[in-house]
Amino acid sequence: MNFFSGNDNAVKLSRVIQEAGYNVKPIRSPTVPIGKERVRICIHADNTENQIRGLINVIKNYIEQNISKMNDCQIVSSKL
């Protein structure tokens, strides 16, 4: 999962995902170190492929619409 550092970025992305009907939570500093803020996404066995693809599309669209505003934020890859 990719995440964007900064409390504001985590909150903005989580709101967009929540408005699309998915239950996610922003994880902000000081809960995590500064620069490690993220959006918590939990996938369960009962999620359908369409639900997961929908979530991916929401995130993808957000990135595409906001990439120019993310110049100062770091995109970090986190492996499960």
Secondary structure, 3 states (H helix, E strand, C coil): CEEECCHHHHHHHHHHHHHCCCCCEEECCCCCCCCCCEEECCCCCCCCHHHHHHHHHHHHHHHHHHHHHHCCCCEEECCC
